[in-house]
Amino acid sequence: MKKNTSSDAIIYTYTLLRRIPHHLLLLGVYYAFAAVWAVKALLTGSLLSLCLGYIFVQLLHMLAIRGYLHFVRKTESQGWSFRFAHLWTGYIPAQYVMLRSFVRLHLHLLISGFAGILLLYPWFSAAVISNILFVHLWILGGRFYMFLMFRKQYQVGWLRLRVNETSCYKQ
C-alpha cells in the first residue's frame, strides 16, 4: 500500500481578480424591472401566470442545466443545488466554476429556454407567454450583467457565487 506524501497532495490556490458586491442600486434596478412587470401583470389580471411562470422557468432552467451537464459536459451535477441569492437565485454551483464554461452554459440556457417557452405558444395566451419570457430574461439578465463585468477575466476566471457578492478568481 502506498502512503500519501506531501508531494502527492493537491493544493488549490486562487488569486482574487475582481469582486463585485451586489450594491443596493444594482439590486434596486434589478428588482424594479420585476416590480414594474408585476404591476403590469396585476393590472391585466395575469399575476397568477407570472407567479406560476417563475416556478416553471426555474424548473426549466434546472432541467436544461442538468441536461447540459449530463449530455454535453459528461459530468454529474454534484455541487449544484437550488439556492436563493439576489442575482443568482436558481440552480447554481456551490463551489468555484469556470467562467468560460458557465457563460457557455448560460448561452445554452438562453436559447433552450426560449425554445422551450415558445413551444408552449399554441396552448397558452400571449399574456402568459410574455410573462414567462419576461421571467426567463429577467433571471438571465442579472447573470449576463455579471458576465459582462467579468469579460476581461473570461479565459482564466473562476466564479464564486455568494449571496451578497460575485467574485472572480484565477487558479
N, C-alpha and C positions, 0 to 999 in steps of 0.2 A: 504494500500500500504506500502510495506516495504522499508525503507530507507537504502541506502548503507552506511555502516560504514567502518571505516578504517580496521576492522578485516575481511571484505569481499573482500577487494581489493587484487588483484593478482599482485605481483611484480616479474618480472623475472630478475634474476641476472646471468650474465655469467662471468666466470673467463677465461681469456685467457690462453690456454695451449701452443699453438705454432702458430707462424705466419711465413709464407713462402712468402717473397716478390718474385715477378717474375723478377729475375735479367736478365740483358742483355745477359749473357752467356746461361742461360736456354732458353730464348726466341730465341736466335740465333741458338741453336741446334734444337729447335722445328721447326723453320721456314726453317732451312737448309734442313731438310728432304723434306719439301714441295717444296723447290726450285729445289732440285735435281730431284725429280719426275716430276716437271713441265718441266724441260729441257728435260728429257727423253720423256715426252708426246709431247713436241714440235718437237723433232727430229723424232718421229714416226708418227706424224700427228694426234695425238689423244688429243690435248689440249682442243678442244671443249668438248669432252666426260669427261675430267677431271673437267672442269668448271660446266657442267651440272650434273656430278656425285656429286659434292659438294652440289649443291642445292638439289638433290634427297636424299642424305644421311641426310642432315639437316631435310628435311621433314619426312623421315623415322624415324629418332630419335624422332622427335616431336610426331608422331603418336604412336610410341612404348611407350614413356613416358606417354602420355595421357591415353593410354590403360592400362598401368601398374597402374597408379594412380586410374583409374576408376574401373577396374575389380579386381585387387589384393588388393590394399590398401583401396578400397571403399571410396575414398576421391575425392573431386573436385580438379582441377588444379589451384585453386586460389593462387596467389602469384608466379606463374610460368609464365615466359614470355621469348620471344626471345631476347637475349642480345648479344652485341658484346664485348667480353673481350678476352685477349690473349689466355689463356688455356681453357677458359670456354665459347667460342662462341657457341651459340645454345640455345636450350630451357632449361633454368635453373631456379632455385628458386631465388627470390629476397630477401628472408628472410633467417633466420637460418634453416638448415636442418640437421637431424640426420645423422651422418657419416655412421653408420651401415646400415640404410635403403637406403642411397644414393649409397653406394657401391653395395648393392644388386640390386638396380635399374639398375646400370651400367653393372652389370653382365648379367642381363636380356637383356639389350640393346645390349650388345656384341653378345650374342647368337641369339637373334631375328633379329638383323641386318645382321649377317652372313646368316641366313636362308632366309631372305627377298631378299638379294642380289643374293644368289645362285639360288633362284627360277627364276631369270631372265636369267640364263645361256642359255637356248635354243633360246632366242630371240636376244641376243647381242653377239658380238665378244669377244674373250678372252682379247683383249686390253681394251675394255670398262669395262668388269667385273673386270679386275685387277685395273683399275683406281678407280672404285667405292669402291673396297675392300681397296685400299690404303687410300682413304679419310676416310673411316669408321675407320680404325685402327689408322690413324693419329689423328683424332679428339679424339678418346678414349685414345690414348697413353698418351697425356698430362694429362688427368684426372686420369688415373691409376697411373701415376708417383706421382701425388699429394696424391692419396690414400695410396701409398706405404710410403710416407713421414709421413703420419699421422697414421701408423699402430699401434703405441703404444696407441693412443687415440681411438681406434676402438670402444670399448664398451661404452664409456662415451662422446665421442666427438660430437660436433655440428659444422657444417661448416658454414662459412660466406664467400661467393664468391664475390670478388671485382675485379675491372679491373686490378689492379697492384699487388694484393696480395691475398693469400688464408689463412684464419685464422681458427683455431680450438679452440672452447671454451668448457667449462664444465658448466653445469647448476647447 
